[in-house]
């Protein structure tokens, strides 16, 4: 069942195939991105707005709490997965959010088969693990430059100093 946050939805993995089929039947193009989105900041907002500009529908693959802890270590995430999903869902650029438990979103992205997938410009096609699978399924990769000095890590470090 889809959980509604305002007009935006958190989609369960088990319902994703039906959603994708519906969107494709309506002729919609799909863009995906993924991440922890732990403490939302202006860099995230601009990144998601740019991501949305590549297609009709933006699906954010959101690392679950388990996945964030595995990647970032104990003490993270700061905000739990439901709170992070609801905050993301409130953004006008985000159409759907889907959680994933794995360290990599590859299996989820292969299920979605996006027309476009975005990632930060600190990656390249060669260093992005999911790039090959997306491109083999007809998708393309777009890299987005970060907003200088804006990151969750820098916010956490600033909070620790104060």
C-alpha positions in Angstrom: 0.0 0.0 0.0 1.2 3.5 -0.8 1.7 5.7 2.2 0.7 9.3 1.6 2.7 12.3 2.8 0.5 15.1 1.5 0.2 14.4 -2.2 3.5 12.5 -2.4 3.9 8.8 -1.8 6.3 6.5 -0.1 6.2 3.4 -2.3 6.8 -0.1 -1.0 9.2 -2.2 -3.1 6.5 -4.8 -3.6 4.3 -2.1 -5.3 6.9 -0.5 -7.4 6.4 -2.7 -10.5 2.7 -1.6 -10.7 3.7 2.0 -10.3 6.3 1.9 -13.0 3.9 0.1 -15.4 1.3 2.8 -14.8 3.8 5.6 -15.3 5.1 4.1 -18.5 1.6 3.5 -19.8 1.0 7.2 -19.4 4.1 8.0 -21.4 6.0 9.4 -18.5 9.8 9.5 -18.4 11.4 8.5 -15.1 14.5 9.9 -13.4 16.0 8.4 -10.3 18.6 9.4 -7.7 19.6 7.9 -4.5 21.1 8.8 -1.1 20.8 9.1 2.6 19.4 12.7 2.6 19.9 12.7 6.4 19.9 16.4 7.2 18.3 18.1 4.3 20.0 21.3 3.2 20.0 23.7 0.2 22.5 21.5 -1.7 20.0 18.7 -1.6 17.2 20.9 -2.7 19.1 22.2 -5.7 20.4 18.7 -6.6 16.8 17.3 -6.5 15.5 20.2 -8.6 18.2 19.7 -11.2 17.5 15.9 -11.2 13.7 16.5 -11.8 14.6 18.6 -14.8 15.7 15.5 -16.7 12.3 13.7 -16.7 8.6 13.8 -15.9 8.7 11.8 -12.7 11.4 11.8 -10.0 11.8 8.7 -7.8 14.2 9.0 -4.9 15.8 5.8 -3.7 16.3 6.5 0.0 18.8 4.5 2.1 16.9 2.9 5.0 18.3 3.4 8.5 20.0 0.0 8.4 21.7 1.0 5.1 22.8 4.4 6.4 24.4 2.8 9.5 26.2 0.3 7.3 27.6 3.1 5.1 28.1 6.0 7.5 28.6 4.1 10.8 27.0 4.3 14.2 25.4 7.6 15.1 23.9 7.9 11.7 21.3 8.6 10.5 20.5 11.6 12.5 16.9 11.5 11.3 15.0 8.2 10.9 13.9 6.8 7.6 10.3 7.8 8.0 11.2 11.4 8.9 13.7 11.6 6.0 11.1 10.2 3.6 8.4 12.7 4.7 10.8 15.7 4.4 11.8 14.6 0.9 8.2 14.0 0.0 7.4 17.6 0.9 9.7 18.9 -1.9 8.0 20.0 -5.1 10.6 18.2 -7.2 10.1 14.8 -5.6 7.2 12.6 -6.8 7.9 9.3 -5.1 10.3 7.9 -2.4 11.2 4.2 -2.1 13.4 2.8 0.7 16.1 0.3 0.2 18.1 -1.7 2.8 21.2 -2.6 0.7 24.4 -0.6 0.7 23.9 -0.2 -3.1 20.7 0.8 -4.9 21.6 -1.3 -7.9 18.9 -4.0 -7.5 16.2 -1.3 -6.9 17.4 0.7 -9.9 17.3 -2.4 -12.1 13.7 -2.9 -11.0 12.8 0.7 -11.9 14.8 0.9 -15.2 15.0 4.7 -15.2 15.4 6.8 -18.3 17.9 8.9 -16.4 19.8 8.4 -13.1 21.6 11.2 -11.4 24.5 11.2 -9.0 26.9 13.8 -7.7 29.7 15.0 -9.9 32.2 13.4 -7.5 31.4 10.2 -9.4 32.2 9.2 -13.0 30.7 6.5 -15.1 33.7 4.3 -14.2 33.3 4.8 -10.4 29.6 4.6 -10.2 28.7 1.0 -9.4 25.2 1.2 -10.8 26.1 3.0 -14.1 26.7 -0.2 -16.1 23.4 -1.8 -15.2 21.4 1.4 -15.9 23.0 2.0 -19.2 22.6 -1.7 -20.2 18.8 -1.1 -19.6 18.7 1.9 -21.9 19.1 4.6 -19.3 21.7 7.4 -19.1 23.6 8.9 -16.3 23.8 12.6 -15.5 26.3 14.0 -13.0 25.3 17.1 -10.9 27.8 19.5 -9.4 27.4 20.0 -5.7 26.7 23.3 -4.0 30.1 24.4 -2.6 30.3 24.0 1.2 26.9 22.4 1.6 26.9 18.8 3.0 25.4 16.9 5.8 28.9 16.0 7.1 29.9 19.7 7.2 26.6 20.5 9.1 27.3 17.8 11.7 30.9 19.0 12.1 29.7 22.5 12.6 27.2 21.4 15.2 29.9 19.5 17.1 32.1 22.5 17.2 29.3 24.7 18.7 
